[in-house]
Amino acid sequence: MKVIVIGSGLAGLTAAAYICREGYDVTIYEQFSEIGGVTATIHKDGYSWDIGPLLLEGLAPDEKLGLVLAELGISDKIRIIQEDRGQILPDFEIWRPKDYKGKYWRREYFKQLFPSESKGLDRYYRYYDQVMTLMAINTRLERAKGLEAIWLKLKIFPKFLKVKKYRDKSAADIMDSFFDEPKLKAVFMGILADFVVKPSEFPGLGVPLSNIETAFDKRIPKKIKGGKLPIYHYIQNGCEQLVNAFAEYIKDNGGKIHTNSLVEEILIENNKAIGIKLRNGEEKSADIIIASGGAHKIFFSLIGKENLPSEFVKSVENLVHMESVLMVHLGIDFDPTPHQRAALCYYYGTYDIEGAVDRCRSGDFHDGKQGFLIYIPSLHSPEMAPLGHQAITVYTIAPYVLSKGNWNSRREELADKLLIEAEKIIPGLRERSKTEIIMTPLDFKSRIFVEKHSFGGLAPIMNQQNPPHRTPIQGLWYIGAQSESGGGVAGVVAGTRNCILKMFKEL
Ligand SMILES: Cc1cc2nc3c(=O)[nH]c(=O)nc-3n(C[C@H](O)[C@H](O)[C@H](O)COP(=O)(O)OP(=O)(O)OC[C@H]3O[C@@H](n4cnc5c(N)ncnc54)[C@H](O)[C@@H]3O)c2cc1C
């Protein structure tokens, strides 16, 4: 059996790894000159920066991504570093205390800041614990078999009943039911600005899941009622270590990876995928095709609406995507830690998340004033910068299409404005910068060949259905960020694994 995989991001790499593990002939075609998609690490003048993921969920040996690495026998190819991050709002800062103050220290800290919200905070954290228990059992259920699966299903049901009443509520509804203070609501909803999704659109059950306490203090014990909390890791020396581990595995098992190979068309005969056509005109036949990448490009350009059922076309047309990012990578020759104490911190410049998302969607770029993050990978991986120097990434959510001007003509100006905001945190960034790489939404677009670049794929809005792995075309499977409702690296890798195992069952 001959399999073609389109794309060498972590979805494509995971698919190819599982396919060659079974001894099948697999070839990846990647349009860019390097592999890895948004999990690539870029290098310049002795500095290295990741262009995508930062602090990753799922990498511990007993978590989603860690289990995949163990299954493939490549866990020892990467080194992971457990960490947490800071969160700064206009009037207060949230950094883990020097001495550990227990798993609910944030709740107590917020009570000091907002005494009138004490009862609401107690209620919110009870809700948080209920959702976390439910998720912990669900995570175990995903891999359980036989009696264990039955036992876990029985266990999960009463837990679900406890939070069922929140199922159809949005994040905004949930926050309104716990708190009055907009500043406190923004603490828990700030991350939605990163997804470019409005609190009124985001599922309320997702609020605890996007504010897991271990992300703010790595000392919080993992073990909870029902299972374990997710924890967060960096990959030492950047995400490319993960990409290389997968690529090496594929090559060692007879798989092939071709870069600079844009797939322009998926060839279809009698509603069955039979091969691909590359931009250089070459045609390659295959029994199965597994495609990653943007849904619009894959289904409308590579396949064509005329080859798909109209209902399916409509569902892809109606997908709501996140917006893009403006990213500036710098190499600096001084120690930034007096200004930012850990490798990663999110800075919010507004409490109005709903309005900020609206403005971003309408093309209004905030110049960094409404928020950004600063990531200093060389703090956890000194090899990512020359001795005594640091690699820094400053980035923020940005509209894919600007309402005024365009990204080509405003590239330098908008990067400079973002750095002016970042300099309010770390002074001297521009003056002491030794090197710089700017990545606008257009750079991301060409890097991963999408119609419209959206930072994490589809927006996690209530009732949005991602295109399924099984496509209406026989022999064609769809994987990657836009086919997983969870998105993120761990979701993409675990989802791809499940898709390939399902596919094998049907062979
Ligand atoms: C800035 C940023 C920050 C992020 N932060 C996090 C984070 O902190 N935590 C987290 O878990 N996730 C994060 N993510 C999301 C996560 O990185 C992605 O969801 C995941 O890596 C997507 O993997 P993928 O393989 O689906 O897509 P991609 O990595 O986009 O790979 C798709 C590949 O397919 C290739 N391709 C597409 N079409 C074609 C074609 N026709 N022919 C040939 N090749 C083609 C592209 O060139 C690309 O290499 C972040 C993403 C970004 C961009």
The ligand as a Gaussian input file, in Angstrom:
#p B3LYP/6-31G(d) Opt

LIG

0 1
 C        2.299000      31.505000      16.870000
 C        1.733000      30.194000      17.308000
 C        1.738000      29.854000      18.659000
 C        1.208000      28.640000      19.083000
 N        1.256000      28.320000      20.412000
 C        0.867000      27.097000      20.809000
 C        1.090000      26.675000      22.155000
 O        1.621000      27.440000      22.965000
 N        0.670000      25.428000      22.502000
 C        0.116000      24.565000      21.606000
 O       -0.202000      23.425000      21.956000
 N       -0.099000      24.946000      20.320000
 C        0.277000      26.170000      19.912000
 N        0.105000      26.550000      18.617000
 C       -0.680000      25.678000      17.710000
 C        0.103000      24.457000      17.203000
 O        1.435000      24.796000      16.970000
 C       -0.545000      23.959000      15.923000
 O       -1.913000      23.688000      16.170000
 C        0.079000      22.661000      15.387000
 O        1.477000      22.689000      15.459000
 C       -0.397000      22.507000      13.952000
 O        0.209000      21.423000      13.319000
 P       -0.222000      21.022000      11.833000
 O        0.682000      19.944000      11.394000
 O       -1.674000      20.793000      11.803000
 O       -0.027000      22.343000      10.963000
 P        1.259000      23.137000      10.459000
 O        2.325000      23.152000      11.479000
 O        0.734000      24.422000       9.956000
 O        1.796000      22.251000       9.262000
 C        1.132000      22.131000       8.030000
 C        2.232000      21.862000       6.997000
 O        1.623000      21.468000       5.786000
 C        2.291000      22.111000       4.717000
 N        1.335000      22.193000       3.598000
 C        0.098000      22.725000       3.622000
 N       -0.477000      22.620000       2.419000
 C        0.421000      21.994000       1.604000
 C        0.419000      21.578000       0.242000
 N       -0.632000      21.806000      -0.552000
 N        1.514000      20.971000      -0.262000
 C        2.576000      20.694000       0.539000
 N        2.652000      21.084000       1.836000
 C        1.576000      21.708000       2.355000
 C        2.666000      23.467000       5.279000
 O        3.715000      24.085000       4.557000
 C        3.051000      23.094000       6.693000
 O        4.428000      22.781000       6.800000
 C        0.638000      27.751000      18.144000
 C        0.638000      28.087000      16.784000
 C        1.187000      29.289000      16.363000
 C        1.198000      29.616000      14.898000

